[in-house]
């Protein structure tokens, strides 16, 4: 698979997570953990798509902070509004299987 093909695949998969978020964001029956998981997954896939589109490898990791560091190390800037994306990381790992802390 070419880097461009990989990036396109990741963008399509991220769009699926975003579609779930858009449909369920106002549904009070959907837990924060579930919404957070799809937000984390969308962010992770979008960052990986950006890395792939530039021909940079990325690890199999749900750690958004690590992925953001990779972007920075390759000189790929993101707008400041995305500085706190790494706060989503626990939704792809810890909160997916455990309860949220109070």
N, C-alpha and C positions, 0 to 999 in steps of 0.2 A: 504494500500500500504506500503510495507516495505521501509526503508530508501534507500536500494539499488535500488529498483524499481523506487523510486522518483528521485534518482540521475540519473538513466539511461534515464528516461523521460525528465528531464531537459537538459541532454546532447544532446538528439535528437532534442529538440526544439532549443537549442543554435546553433546546426549545421544548422538548417533551416535559422536562421538569418544570419549566416556566409555565407551560399550559396547565399543569396540575396546580401550581401556585395560584395562577389567575382564576381558576375555577373555584378553588377551595378557600381562598384567603379570608372571605367573609363568613364562612360557615363555622359557627360556634361549636359544632360537634367535632371539628378537626383539631387535634392537639397541636400545641406549639412545636412539639418534637417532630411531628410529621411534616408540618410546614417548614420547619427549620432544616429538616433533612433534604427536602427538595430544593430549598434555597442553597444549601451547601453543595448539593450535587450539581446544580446549574452553574454556580460560581466555579467549582472545580473544573468542570468540563469546558467552560469558556476560557479559563486560564490555560488549560492544556491545549485547547484549540489555537490560542494565540501563539503558544510556544511551538506547536507543530507547524503552523503556517510560516514561521520564520526558520523552520528546519532544525529546531532545537529539541533534543530528547528530554523527556520528563519521566520521573519515577512513578511507579504505581503507588500512589499515596493519596490519602484524603486530607493531608495537612496543607491547608491553603496558605499558611504562612510560609512554608517551605516552597510552594509553587510561586508565591509572590517574590520570594528571595531569588528564585531562578530567573524570573522576569527581570528583576533589577540587575542581576549579574550579567545578563545579556544586553543590558542597556535598553530594555523595552519599558517605557514609562506607562503608567496608568494615571488617570485623573485622581486628584486628592480625595475625591468622594469615595474612592475604593480603598482607602488606607486601612479601614477596619474590617475588611472582608475576612481576615483570619479569625474573627470572632465566631464565624460560622463553623469552624472546624469541629468543635465538639458535637454538632448536630449530625455529622457524618460518622461519628465514632461513638463517643461516650453516651450521648443522649439518645442515640438510636436504640440502645439496649437497656439503659438505666433511666431512672426518673431524673427530671431536672432538679437541681438544688433549689431550696427555697429562696 
